[in-house]
């Protein structure tokens, strides 16, 4: 009997919005892949690092939105091009 490992497909596009729900879904998917040995520990660590960076960006966006609503005369320069 052959041991087939499930393949995880992630659809990526330039217009895809990142949400905390999607990050959490990806995190659980990575944990399942690690548990089933579909990916190595090194790959899981790399994915965790990327998830952490993504989470930091979402936190930045939230903090910025709160600051813009809290302080009327706040001038935050645009860094996103």
N, C-alpha and C positions, 0 to 999 in steps of 0.2 A: 504494500500500500504506500503510495507516494504522499509525502507530506508537503502539501501546497500552502504557500504563504499568501495571505491576502495582500493585494496591491492597493495602495491608497492613491486615489487620483485627486489632485487639487487643480481646480480650474483657476487660472490666473488671467487677468486682463488689466489694462491700464485704467479702466473705469471702475474696477471693483473697489467698493468701499470696505474699509476694515472696521469691524465692530468688536466690542469685547466678547460678544457671543461667538463670532467667528474665530477669534483668538483662542477662546476656551475650547471650542470644538476641535481646533487644530491641536491644541495641547493634549486633549484626551486621545485623539487619533495617534499622536506620537507615542503616548504611553502604551497604547494597545500594540502598536507596531514594535515597540521595544520588548514588551512582554512576550509577544509571539516570535520574537527574534527576527522580524522582518527588516529591522534596521539595527545598526551597531550602537553601542553606548556612545561612541564618539559622535555619530550622526544625531542621536537624541540630545546630546549636550549642545551641539551646534544649533539645533532647532530651538532648544530652550533659551539660548542666548538671543536668537532672533526674536523670539516671543517677548523676551524681557525688553528688548529695544523697542519693539512695537508698542508694548504697554507703556513705556516711558513717553513715547510720542503722543499716545492718546491722553495720558495724564497732562502733558504740556498743553494740548489743545483745550482740555477742560479747564485748567488753571487760567489760560489766556481768556477764554470766554467769560469766566467768572470775573476776572480783573476788568475786562472791558465793560461789563455790565455794572460792576460796583463803582468804578471810578470814571466819571463822565469825561474828564479832560486828559485821560491817559492816552499817550501816543506811543503805541508799540509798533516798531518798524516791522515791515513785512520781510520775512526771510525765505518765503516759499517761491519767490520768483514771479 
